[in-house]
Amino acid sequence: MPNIKSAKKRVITSAKKNVNNTLGRSSMKTAIKKSEKAIKAQDKTQANENLKVAIKRIDKAVASGLIHKNKAAREKSRLTKQTNSLN
């Protein structure tokens, strides 16, 4: 445990950031999995709805620096292709 005041503050702030980052990454992954599940079930309307949510969560993750922009582009492209193949 740190003794210096600023070091104590760093421990607290880094713990808060860790929680927020984990939450953002987790919600993104959950949205992607829901989208994939709807695609696998051949449910067009649900797949489109889940795709919109997944893209929104992916964009939020990029904006906050959780994932790289190329990974985001790859994920969005992959999900969009799969959703469009249902139509």
Beta strands, then each sheet from edge to edge (+ up, - down):
end
